[in-house]
């Protein structure tokens, strides 16, 4: 049975985060608040753990999973190349709601990439997420805490009702305000390509990087 623990979003205590980190290190699955919404998380380098995330989402068709990291230096081991454009976008918009799609390294399981050869990576602005990542000592997948195809859930009661059989721990920060998802940019080539407009508008990207297509 999943354990539900309250946590302060702005000033989180270490105790629940240490427990969540231990669950992740053991191959478990958690629900945790991010800077955009509640996410389902697991060790991004553990194939069985990331497979459990897909099961929790109840997806008929598998999709790649986003990975979050605690700092820019953590990106290099997860990808084969970081282009100058990718570094410029990191400098301009990280930490924040920008996901960069990079060529995945051999360390990333197919359960994360879904054999696309790429991985989406984000450095969140949430201090809670950063602390959790540092305590876990590994990158964490992050996908919205809801059943695939349904609307994102902002209430922990709704999340628990939908996902309790599939997760080991829920970090309850109370209702989260509705927010836009991250903007997604493909930086696998020299010229960045906008895949999804989200919290960072396309006009803002092009204001700094006119060559974004």
C-alpha positions in Angstrom: 0.0 0.0 0.0 1.3 3.4 -1.0 2.4 5.7 1.8 1.2 9.3 1.7 3.3 11.9 3.5 2.6 15.6 3.7 5.4 18.0 2.7 5.8 21.8 2.5 6.3 22.8 -1.1 8.3 26.0 -0.3 10.2 24.8 2.8 10.4 21.0 2.6 11.9 19.1 5.5 14.5 16.5 4.6 12.8 13.5 6.3 10.1 12.9 3.7 12.6 13.6 0.9 15.1 11.2 2.3 12.4 8.5 2.4 11.4 9.3 -1.2 15.0 9.1 -2.3 15.4 5.7 -0.6 12.3 4.5 -2.5 13.8 5.7 -5.8 17.1 4.1 -5.0 15.3 0.8 -4.3 13.6 0.9 -7.7 10.3 2.2 -6.4 7.9 4.7 -7.9 6.8 7.9 -6.2 4.4 10.8 -6.8 6.0 14.2 -6.1 5.3 17.9 -6.7 7.3 19.6 -9.4 7.4 23.2 -10.5 4.7 22.5 -13.1 2.5 19.8 -11.7 2.5 16.5 -9.7 4.7 14.0 -11.4 5.3 10.2 -11.3 8.9 9.6 -10.6 11.5 6.7 -10.6 15.2 6.1 -11.1 15.7 7.1 -14.8 18.6 4.6 -15.1 16.6 1.6 -13.8 14.7 -0.2 -16.6 12.3 -2.1 -14.2 11.5 1.1 -12.3 10.8 3.1 -15.5 8.7 0.2 -16.8 6.5 0.6 -13.6 6.0 4.2 -14.5 4.4 3.2 -17.8 2.3 0.7 -16.0 1.1 3.4 -13.6 0.2 5.6 -16.5 -1.9 2.6 -18.0 -0.7 3.5 -21.5 -1.7 1.3 -24.4 1.1 2.9 -26.5 4.3 3.7 -24.8 5.8 7.2 -25.0 9.3 8.5 -24.1 9.7 9.7 -20.5 11.1 13.1 -19.5 14.2 13.1 -17.2 14.9 15.8 -14.6 18.4 16.6 -13.3 19.8 18.8 -10.4 22.3 20.8 -12.5 23.7 21.3 -15.9 26.8 19.1 -15.2 24.4 16.1 -14.8 23.4 16.3 -18.5 26.6 15.2 -20.1 26.5 11.5 -18.9 22.9 11.2 -20.2 23.5 12.3 -23.8 25.9 11.7 -26.6 26.3 15.4 -27.6 25.4 18.9 -26.4 25.3 21.4 -29.3 26.2 25.1 -28.8 22.5 25.9 -29.3 21.6 23.4 -26.5 24.1 25.0 -24.1 22.8 28.5 -25.0 19.2 27.4 -24.2 20.3 25.9 -20.9 22.0 29.1 -19.9 19.0 31.2 -20.9 16.1 29.2 -19.5 17.4 26.7 -16.9 16.3 26.1 -14.2 12.8 26.4 -15.6 10.0 25.0 -17.7 12.1 24.1 -20.8 12.7 20.5 -21.9 15.5 19.8 -24.3 15.5 16.7 -26.5 19.1 15.4 -26.8 20.7 12.3 -28.4 20.5 9.7 -25.6 23.6 8.0 -24.2 23.8 4.2 -23.8 23.0 4.7 -20.1 19.4 5.6 -20.8 17.1 2.6 -20.8 14.8 1.9 -23.8 11.9 2.2 -21.3 12.8 5.9 -21.2 13.7 6.5 -24.8 11.2 4.1 -26.4 13.9 3.4 -29.0 13.8 7.0 -30.3 17.5 7.4 -29.7 16.7 10.7 -27.8 15.9 11.8 -24.3 14.1 14.8 -23.0 15.9 16.5 -20.1 14.9 19.4 -17.8 16.4 21.2 -14.9 13.4 22.2 -12.7 13.2 25.4 -10.7 11.7 23.6 -7.8 14.0 23.5 -4.7 12.1 20.4 -3.6 12.9 18.6 -6.8 16.6 19.6 -6.7 16.9 18.4 -3.1 15.2 15.1 -4.0 17.5 14.6 -6.9 20.6 15.3 -4.9 19.5 12.9 -2.1 18.6 10.2 -4.6 22.0 10.7 -6.4 20.5 9.9 -9.8 18.3 11.4 -12.5 14.6 10.9 -12.1 11.9 10.5 -14.7 9.0 12.9 -14.5 5.6 12.4 -16.2 2.2 13.9 -15.2 0.5 12.1 -12.3 -2.6 10.9 -14.2 -3.8 8.0 -16.3 -2.7 8.4 -19.9 -5.2 10.3 -22.0 -6.9 11.9 -19.0 -6.5 15.5 -17.7 -3.6 16.2 -15.3 -4.6 15.9 -11.7 -3.8 18.7 -9.2 -5.5 17.2 -6.1 -3.6 14.5 -4.2 -6.9 12.9 -3.3 -7.6 12.4 -7.0 -4.1 11.3 -7.7 -4.2 8.8 -4.9 -7.5 7.4 -6.1 -6.2 6.9 -9.6 -2.6 5.8 -8.9 -2.4 4.3 -5.4 -2.1 0.6 -6.6 0.9 1.5 -8.8 3.1 3.7 -6.6 5.0 3.2 -3.4 5.0 6.8 -1.9 3.1 10.0 -2.4 4.5 13.4 -1.3 1.5 15.5 -0.6 2.1 19.3 -1.0 -1.6 20.1 -1.2 -3.5 21.3 -4.3 -1.1 22.7 -6.9 -2.0 25.7 -8.9 -2.7 24.9 -12.6 0.2 25.7 -14.8 1.3 25.2 -18.4 3.6 22.3 -19.2 7.2 22.8 -20.2 8.1 24.0 -23.6 9.9 21.3 -25.6 12.8 22.0 -28.0 14.7 19.4 -30.1 18.4 20.2 -30.0 19.7 17.0 -31.7 20.7 19.1 -34.7 22.5 22.3 -35.2 19.2 24.3 -35.6 16.8 23.9 -32.6 13.3 22.7 -33.4 10.2 23.7 -31.4 8.2 20.5 -30.6 5.7 21.9 -28.1 5.0 25.4 -27.0 4.3 25.6 -23.3 5.2 27.8 -20.4 8.0 29.5 -22.4 6.3 31.1 -25.5 7.7 30.5 -29.0 8.1 34.3 -29.4 10.3 34.4 -26.3 12.5 31.6 -27.7 12.8 33.3 -31.1 13.5 36.6 -29.4 16.7 35.2 -28.1 17.3 32.5 -30.7 15.9 33.6 -34.1 16.9 30.3 -35.7 14.5 28.1 -33.7 12.2 26.5 -36.2 
